[in-house]
Amino acid sequence: MKLLVKTLILLFSLLPAFAHAEGTEQEAKEQNTPEGWNAVQLPQLPAITTANTFTITDYGASVSSADNTKAIQAALDAASKAGGGMVVIPAGEWLFGRITIGSKTILHLSANATLKLLAYQDQPDHTIKTPYITGKSNASDIIIEGESRETSIIEGQGGPWWDAVEKKESGLQRGSIIRFHQGQRYLFRHFRIQNAPGTNLTVGQSGKGAHATIHDVDIIAPASSAADPSHNTDGVPIWTQYVNIYNCLIDTGDDNVVTDSDAQYIHVWNCQFKAGHGASLGSYTKNMHHIIYEDITFEGTDCGFRLKSNTDRSGDVHDIIFRNCTMTNVATPIQITAWYDKVPDSPEAAEASPETKKSTTPEYHNILIQNVTATGYNTKNSNDKNYNGIMIYGRPESYVYDVTFDRVNISHRNGIRMFFCKDIKFIDCSFTKTRTNQTVMATDADLSPVIEKSYQVTYSWDVTTGIKNVAMIPTDNATYYSLQGYKLTNMPGRHSVYIQNGKKWIR
């Protein structure tokens, strides 16, 4: 009888875990694979039963322990020995160091469970960059999950690490909280990472570690501009192919999501970016193409869409899409630069001393920025030329080319800067420079009233494409909006451009 009761208690305690470890059917339904792309592969796991479920307390873990690393690792090793299974982190706070996960394993954080990194002072070696949670050699088909992004937490205790960065501690290295870089098919869902010492959830390395899905994950750390900032706490850096990221909140001290070298077929959608450096590409941009950011809400990020690199770490970057996004109080909504960390004194000076084009020179082309609205940034900075509504800065030896802005509406303190670029197309766009209260509409001749400076640029300002003519005079009880998204109190007059029912019209 006692054995039966004990078994029932175990089964009931695992019910929430089984509810989340039910497989990947929902992810398969939500994949949202762009046309022409291969779908991201999902983990392939054994059925989860009581026989292959391992709770860390059965291996000596305790909320009173100063270090549960060995106990957690023992449970993970047991799952590997069983050919795969689930390791359960129960409710409570569990201190740990570095752990490795084998193939076909689920690491499950129960509700109100916190995996807490050992404190800075309890990690004697600060010079190694090994991730805290990673895979065994070539481990594949791994899930890290929680029961909710509010109560299933990985705590990084990053404060002393950020202080060490500020003090320029010799030899300091900070491992990512999570990184898998050899096998493939990884899934991360329903948990939160907070206060990471460095990067949070890094995917891939040198093109390996492909096929990852990240959804319903929150990543939180102090902004780099905060009184007590975090440093280099990138949310999700990507160094491989085939990654889906959706339904995430990222509020951190560096890039919210960043694709780096070997990032290909990356799709990020329906996310909220707060503090951070935005939807980034680079600075390492070798072998980078087919990347889509869409349906992202930006609030107070340093940048919105940001493509940046240098001549020692780039190459042919193409087929990039950034669309259906809303930005509020974003310092630089659109930035495309081939001069990361080494901006010349002027474009004229750069033209006077061009470099020889080589395989690692940035070549940016085939970029679409579509249906984007940015408003609310009116802050005066000590050097306003670094904060613009749009900045495109190619190189004299390698122009940025074939960039299309389609239905992009920006209101920003400062205007537009474009250097060394060609075939830049603006279709049905508007731009307001609030510093001088100047607006250019789709019906105007060109962008010149809002251009801060341009040099060696060719662009087209399309005044008709995408604007639909009204077949009849609209009724007085309709709702109208300006191109900047403000509700109009009266029906628009003749020869005006406005928004009604989600479409742009001209009378």
Protein Blocks (a to p, Z undefined) as FASTA:
>chain_A
ZZmmmmmmmmmmmmmmmmmmnojklmmmmnopaehiacddddddddddfklgccfklnop
afkbgblklmmmmmmmmmmmnopacddddedddddddddddehiacdddehiacddddfk
lmmblkbcbdfbdcdehiahiadddfbfklmccdeklmmmmmmmmnopghiacddfbdcf
kbgoiadehiadehifbdfbdgdeehiaiaiadehiacddddfkbmbdcehiafbdcfbe
hiadehiacddfbdfbdcdehiahiacehiacdedebjaedjblghiahiadehiacehi
abfcdcdddfklgcjdehiadehiacehifblbacdfkghiacfbfklmmmmccdddfkl
ccdehiadehiadehiacdcfblmlpcfbdcdddfklccehiacehiacddfbdcddehi
ehiacehiadddfklopacdfkbmblmlmmfbdchiaddddfkgopacdfbdcdfkbccd
dfkopacfbdcdehiacdeehiacdZZ
